[in-house]
Amino acid sequence: MLGRVDGEHAIRLRGVVKRYGPIPAVKGLDLDVPEGTCVGLLGPNGAGKSTTMRLLTAQAIADEGELEVLGFKLPAESKAARAECGVAPQLDNLDVTLTVEQNLLVFTHLYRIGRAVRRSAIEAALELANLADRRHSRVDKLSGGMRRRLLIARALIHRPRLVLLDEPTVGLDPQVRQELWALIDALRAEGTTILMSTHYIEEAERLADTVMIMSHGEGVAAGPPADLIAKHAGRTAVEVYGSPSQLAETEAKARTDGFQTRRTGTSIAVLGVDGADGKAPDGERRPANLEDVFVLLTGEQID
């Protein structure tokens, strides 16, 4: 294989820029994904998450910067990198005229899995995705959650070292999302490296060892969720309810007293009130969370 270099990072990006005409979709992005970890790209639609995924699979070519995947330099060695990666795209591109098993069989050929182990590879993927009893079902007869599980199973058919999941649970019901989370947890337990883009805060906090929050093509913060919360929002928040005028007054006073605040619908959250020496407003105390950090750093609302 071309230029194979074993290292501690499955993905390494430095100063990566991607423009579409005059519009920068990714602006000077630095990203490290250590081997054996799950890293989440968290951000609203248009933050640059999917563009980053396309850069990592060489579906898009960076205008500036350096990209390495599993020690291979992109785009020159993208074919070698792709051979060791599994990709589950955001958009469903399954062949709906084939059965579950036939879809997987096609990819055993594309990934050049040997005839002697082809059957065992399919069985392992079916078992992991909990689709063994639907092996003979045509894809157009499957539910949305089953199709999403099949996309992930297809990405795992060749036992890749790195899996790229682009919005793996987008548009799914909460119950189905929980099923997908269990599947991703199983991959983590096996030591598979995962890069997952999502705009669901709970998903990033639940699954990722490390999160990068993106906004307008840039990485604005990165680290373990608990560390990001402690650094940017403190340990404790106070939720204050009232009329619009009362909330505006509370917000102004809190900021004058040096607190950060965020709107939460019909309330104001005053952040970092631990150790406030009596300056914190009266209200309902709660632990600070990753959503607080997200809104502080991006000013965006989650869909």
N, C-alpha and C positions, 0 to 999 in steps of 0.2 A: 504494500500500500504506500501511497505517496506521503512522504514527510511525516510519518506517524511519530508523535512525541507523547509519551505518557507523562501526565502531570496531575496536580491536585485539583485542577478545575476542569469540569466538563465543558463549560462555556466561558469565554473571556472576550469581552467587548471593550474597546478603548476609543473614545472620541468618535463614535459612529454617527454619521449624518446621512439622512435619506430625504431627498426633495422630490416632490411631484410638481414639476414646473417651478414657479417661484415659491411654492408653499412647502416649508419643511415639516415632514411628518415625524421625523426623529431628529433631535438636535443634540449632538455631542454626547451620546449615551455611553456611559461606562457601566458594565455589568459583569459580575462574577457569579458563577454557579458551581459551588464545590461538588465534587463527586459524591454520590450517595445521599444527596439532600433534595428537598423539594423547595423550590423558590417560586414565589408567586409574583406576577406582574399585576398590580392592582391599579385600576384607573377607570375613569368614565369612558364612554364611547368617544373616539377621536383622540385618545391620549397617546396613541402610538404603539399600543400593545400588539395589535395584529401585524402592523408593519414590521415590528421587531421580529415576530415569528417568521414572516416571509423572508427577512434578511438571513435568518439562521438556516433556512432551507434553500437559500439561493434562488427563491422565486422572485426576489428583488435584490438588486445589487446596490451596495452602499456607495454614496458619492464621496464620502471621506471616512477615515478611521480604519481600525483593525478588528477583524473578527476571527476567532478560533473556536472550533467545535471539536471536542475530543482530540485536541492537538492538531487538527487539520486547519489550514488557513483557507478562509473563504474570500472570493469565490473559486480560487484556483483549484482547491482540493475538495470542492463541495460534493462531488460524486462519492468519494471515499467516506466523507463524513455522513452522508445520507445512508450509506450501507449499514451504519452502526446506530442509526437513530430511528425511532418510531414517531410518526406524526399523526395526531388526531385533529383534523381541521375543524374550524368553527362551522363551516357549511357542510352539510351532509352530501357526500359525493359517492355514496354506495350505489352499486348496480342493482336497481330495484327488480330487474327481470331474473336475477339469480337468487338462490337460497342463501341462508346464512353460511352454510358450510362451503358452498361454491364461491362466495365472496372471499372467504379465507383461503381457499385453494388457489385462486388466482394470484393472491399475494405471496403464497409460498413459492410460486414460480418467479414472480417479479423479484423477490429477494434471494432467489437461487438457493432455496433450502433443498438439501439433498433428498432424493427419493426415499432413502431408508428412514429418514426422520420426519418426513413430511406429515404423515398421519399423526404422530405423537405431538408435533407442533400445533396442529389444528385442535387436537383434543385438549391440550393445555390451555390454549387461548379460549376455547369454548367454556372450559371449567372456570377459569379466572373471571370471565365475564358473565357467568351464570346463564349461559345460553345453550347448554348441551341439549336440553329438551326441545329447543326450537331450531335445531340444526337443519331440518328439512323445510322450514318455513321460508316462503319468499319474502324478501325484504319489504315489499310494499304491504305486507300483512302485519308487520311489526309495529308496536307502539313507538312513540318518540324516544322513550327511555331505553327500550331495547335496541333501537337503531344507534343511539349514542354509545351504548355499551359495545355494540358490534364495531363501531369506528375505533374504539380503544383497543378491542381485541385484535383487530386488523393491524393496528400499529405495533402490537406486541408479538406478532406471529413469529418473528425472527429473533426474539429475546434480545432486544436492543439494550445498549448500555445507557442510552439517554432517550427520554420520551418528552415530546413537545405537545402540550395540550392547550389548544387555543379555544378559550371560552367553553370548557367541556360540558357545562351544565346550563348554558344559555337557553332560555325559553322553556325549561322543564319545571314541572310541579315540584314543590318542596319535598314530597315523599320520594319522588324519583331522584331528585338531587342527592338525597341521603344515600340511595343505592350507589350512585356514582362515587360519592365520597368514600364509601366502604371499599370500592374497587381501587381507588387511588391510594387509600391507606394500605391495602394489600401490596401494592407496588412499592410503597415506601418501606414496608417491613422486609421486602426482599432485597433492599439496597439499590433499587433502580433510581437513577437520577431523573428528576422531573422538573421541567420548567412549565409553569401553568399560568396562562393569562386569564384574568377574570375581572368583572366589575362588581362582583358580590363580595362585600366586606367580610361577612361571616365565613364565606368559603376560604378566603385568604387567611383569616385568623385561625380557622380550624385546621387547615391542611398544611400550610407552608411553614417550614423551619425559618425561612427568611422571606421578607416581603420587600419589593421595591414599589413605591408609590410613584406613578407617572402622571404627568399633566402636560398637555400641549407639547408632546414629543420629548419631554425631559424627565429624567429621574429626579424627583424632588426630595426623596428620603429613602433610606434602605436600612434594614436590620431585622432582627427577630421582632415579631409583633409586640411582645411584652416590653422590649427595650424602646421601641418607637413610642409606645403609649407613655412610658415613664418619662421619656425625654421631652415630648412635645405637649402632653396633656396632664402630666402628673398622675397621682394614684387615684384621686377622688374628685368628683364633680358635684355641683349642686344644681338641681333642676328647679327653676323658678317659674311658676305659672302666674298668669294675671292678664289684664287687659293690654291691648297694644301700647297704650301710653305708659302703663306700669312696667311693661317689659323693656321699653325704650329707656326708661329712667334707671331700671336695674342694670341694664347693659352699660349705660354711660358711667354709672358709679363704679361698677366692677372694673371697667377699663381704667378709670381714674386711679383705682386702688392697685392697679398693676396685674389684674387677672386677664386671661384670654377668655373669650366667650364665643359661643356659636348658637345660631337659631336652630331649634328642634321643633318646627311646627308651631304649636301654641305655647311654647315655653322658650326660655333662655337657659342654656347650660353654661355655668360659670366653672371654668376648669382650673385644676391645680390648687384646690383650696386646702389640701393637707398642709398643716403648719401655717395657717393663715392668720393666726393670732387675733381671732375675733372679727376680722374684716370680712369674712365670707358672709354672703347674704343668707337669710333664712330660706329654706326650701328642702326639697327631697334629695338626700345624699345618695350617690351611687358610684360604683367604680367607673373610672374613665375607661374608654374603649377605643378600638382602632377606628371606628367611624368618626369619633371626635378628631383624631389625628388627620384622617382623610379630608374632612371638611376644612380644618384649619389650614392645611397645606395646599389644597386645590381650589377651595371655594366652590366645589361642585356638589351636586346632590346625586346620590346613587339612584339608578333607575329602579 
